[in-house]
Amino acid sequence: MAQKKTGASLRNSEKKELIEFENSKITVKHQCKLLGLPRSSAYYKSHGFTEPSQEEVNIKNAIDKIHYDECSYGCRRMQKELRKMGFHGIGKRRVRRYMDEMGIVAFYPGPNLSKRDLQDRTYPYLLRNVPITHVNQVWGIDITYCGTPTGFIYLVAIIDWHSRLIVGWAMSNTMQSDFVIRAVEEAIKTHGKPEIMNSDQGSQFTSKAYIECIKSKETIRISMNGKGRARDNARIERFFRNYKWERLYPEAPETVTELKQMTKNYMKHYNWNRPHQSLEYATPGSIYYSQNDVQEQVV
């Protein structure tokens, strides 16, 4: 009679087959812990993805840093910079694919390279020459790539244009629209509804799920950046730049778990302790809650 294998003797591929993602009384996290399987491995299996190689992680981290130094670089100039950094064998096609996967678009006048949803649910930009006078008048939403030496994750953040408060955020290791919707729902639950929600024309924001989420709130109007006009959502871009240069790059978290905790800490710091010159050196939290009747909460 064959000896029954224990969790310790199973290969990772066999352990993955034992994970139950639906209708289980035990969370996926706890199942992974019992089997001695990294939760990220189970996640990639369940969604049909393959775990990225270390080389892919290293290249994407390099692309991210180059982009935040030189935001006008397209795939050709990005490829040249990568080769200077030692990635000699990388081709232009691969650079373009990685930039697309990361949601990176060169900021210069010309076609918007963000991939739209196939049904192309785009909306006009509503905010040209509109004065921003109060909180919850306009929220801006966007996604950015965040890397570590061992993996990467995407951050979606929502900023109140008037106060610069980050009213909502979420992280995910895929660019699917579900984590964007989760961030929107949590922001509205905590802070109420904005009058206008502004985004770029990327696939997450032109998806049927996202559009239906915003429309279900009835009073929110949808605004989208014009083609090639990254400045239309400059406040959220500036936040991402601050987040990366003030925390992500200097602290250089080793793992995604450390990155998530660092991000949570930075959000609290940014909203409540970091003064802004544009706010006459007040903090976003103090400006937001001085004009809003919603009960004050530290996020």
N, C-alpha and C positions, 0 to 999 in steps of 0.2 A: 504493500500500500504506500502510495506516494506521501511524503511528508508535507503537511500543510504549510504554506509560506506565511511568515509573519510580516508585519509592516516594515520591519528593519531589513528583511531579506528581499523585498520586492524592488524591481527596477522602477525608476521614476515613470516610465511609460505605462507600467502596470498600475502604479499608484493613481495616475491620472484617470484611468478607466473606472476607478472606484469612487471618484468624487460625484456626488449627487448635487446638481445645481437647482433642481426644481423639487418641490414637495418634500424636502428633507427637514426633520426636526432639529438637525445640527447645522450650524452655519458652515459655509465653505471654509472660513478662517479656521474654525475648530477642527473640521475634517482634515485640513492640511496639516495642522499641528499634530493630530493623532497619527497621521501617516508619515510625518517627517518630510513633507513635500512643500517647497516654496509656493506661497499662494500665487505669485506671478505666473508660475508654470501652469497651474491649474487654470488660471484665467485665459492664458493664450490658447490652451487646448480647447476651452469651451467656446471661444469665439472664432476658431479656425485660423488663428494667427500663429506665426512662428516667432519664438523669442529672438530679439535682435542680437547679432554678433557683437563682440567687443569692438571690432573695427567700426561697425555702423554707429555704435554709441559714441566712439571717439570722434568720428567724422562729423556727426550731427552736433556734438558739443562745440566743435571748432567752427562749424557754419554759424551756429547761434552767436558766438562771440564776434565773429567777423561782421555779421549783420548788424549787431548793435554798435560796432565801431564805424561801419560804412554801410548805412542803410540803403544806399543807392545801387549797391552791387547786384547785378543779375548773375545768372549761372556761369557765364564766361569768365567774368572777373572773380567770381567766387572760386571757380576751379583754379585759377592762377594763384590765388592766395592760399588755397589748400595745399597746392604743390610746394609753395614756399615753406609751408609748415611741415613738410615731410610726407604728405599723402601723394606720392608721385604717380601712382598708377590709376588715380581716379579720373574717370571720364566725365564729359559734360552731361551726358544723359543721366548718369548716376547722381550728379550734383543737382540737376533739375528735379529728379524724382524725390530726393531727400528734402529739397526745399519745399516741394509741393506737399509732402507728408507732414512737414513741420508747420505749414501754413505761412511760410515766409514769402513776402512779396517785396521786390525792390521798390523803394519809394522815389519815383520820378514820374514826370508827366508821360502818359502813354497808356497802353492797354492795361487793365487790371488783370493780373495773372492768377488771382484767387479763383479756384474752381467753383463754379456755381452748381447748385442742384440742377439736375437734368431738366426739371420743369421751370427753372428760371423765374422763381417768384421774387422779383426785385421791386423795390419801391423808390420813389424819388427822395432826394436829400431835402429835408424840410427846414434846415437851420441856417441857411445862408443869410447873413446880416440880421439874424434874430438875436436880440439882447437876452442874455441869461441873467435873470433877476432873482430867482428864488429856488429853494431846494425842491426836488422831485419834479422840476420842470422838464429836465432832460437827463436821462441816464445813457451812458455809453457802454457798450459791451464788446469784448474782443477776447481772443485766445492767443496764448504764447507758449512756446516750447521751453521746457526747463530740463537741463541735463545734469547727470552725476557721472562719475567714472564707471558706475555699474549699471546704469539704466537711465531712462528718461520718462517724463510725464508731461501732460499738458495742463496749463492753468487757464481757466476762464475767469475773468473778473468784470464786475459791473461798477462803474463809477458815477456818482452824482456830479454833474457838470458844475453846478454852482459851488458846492462845498468841497469838492474833491474827495468826499467820503467814499470808501469802497463799501458799497451797500450789499454786495454778495460776491461769492467766489466758490469755485469747486475745482477739483483736480481729477484727472483720468489718464490712463495710459493708452487711450485711443481718442481719435478726433470725432467720435460719433456725437450726435446731437443730444443724447440723453443727459449728459452731465451739464450741458449748457442750459437745458430746461430745468434741471434740478437747481442750478444757481439762481435762475430767474424766479422760480417759485419761492425759494427761501428768502430772496431779497424782498419780494412783495409781501410775504408773510410777516417779515420783520419791520419793514419800512413803509408799507403802503405802495400805491401804484404811482409811477411817473406819468407825466402827460405824453412824453415822447420817448421811445426807445431807439437809439441810434446804433448802427453796426456797419461793418463793411458788407460786401456782397459775396462773402465766402459761403461754401456749401452748407455749413452748420446754420447759417442765418437766413438762407434761402430755402431751407428744407421745409417740407410740409409740416413736420412735427413742431418746429420752432414757430413758424408763422401762425399755426393754429393755437399754440400756447399763448402768444401775444394777443391774438384776436379774441381769445376767450375772455380776456380781461375787459373787453368792450370799450373802455375809455382810452386805452393806450393807442397812440398813433405810431406807426412804424416809419422810421427814416433810415436810409442807407447812403453811405458815402458815394460820391460820384466816382466814375472810373478814373483810376490813377490818382485819386485825391486822398492820400493817407492823412493829410492835415485835417480832414473833416472830422476825424475822431482823435485829435491830437492829445486830448487829456488822458485817455486810457493808454496811449502809446507812451506818453511821458511817465505814467505810473509804472509801466512794465520796465522802462529803462531804469528808473530809480530802484525798483525792486532787484533788478539784476546787478547793477553796479554797486548798490549799497549793501546787499546781502548775499545773493546767489554766488557771484564771482568771488568776493572776498572770503566768504565762509567755506565755499567749495564743499558742500555736504557729500559724504562718500556714498550714501545709499538713498533710494527714493524715500524710505521711511524718515531719514534725517531731513531730507528736503521738505517733506510735508510738514514736519514739526517746525522747521525754520520758517516756512511760509506762513503758518498760523501765527507764529510770534511776530513776524514782520507786519502782518495785517493789523494786529493790535497796536503795534508801535506806530505805523503809518497813520492810522485813524486818530490816535489819541495823544501821541507824544512828538510827532514830527511836524514842526511849524512850516508853513508855506509862505514864501515871499508874496505870492499873488493874493494871499489871504491876510496880508499885513501881519504876518508871522503868527497868526492863529493856527490852530489845528483843525483838520477837517471835521472831527467829531464835535468840537465846540461850536463851529459855524452851523453845522447841520442841525444839531439839536436846539440851538438858540432860535431856529426858524421853524421847527417842526414839533407838532404836538405829540408825536409818537414817543412812547416811553423810552428813555435812554438805555441802550444796550451796548456792551463792549463786545465787538465781534473778533 
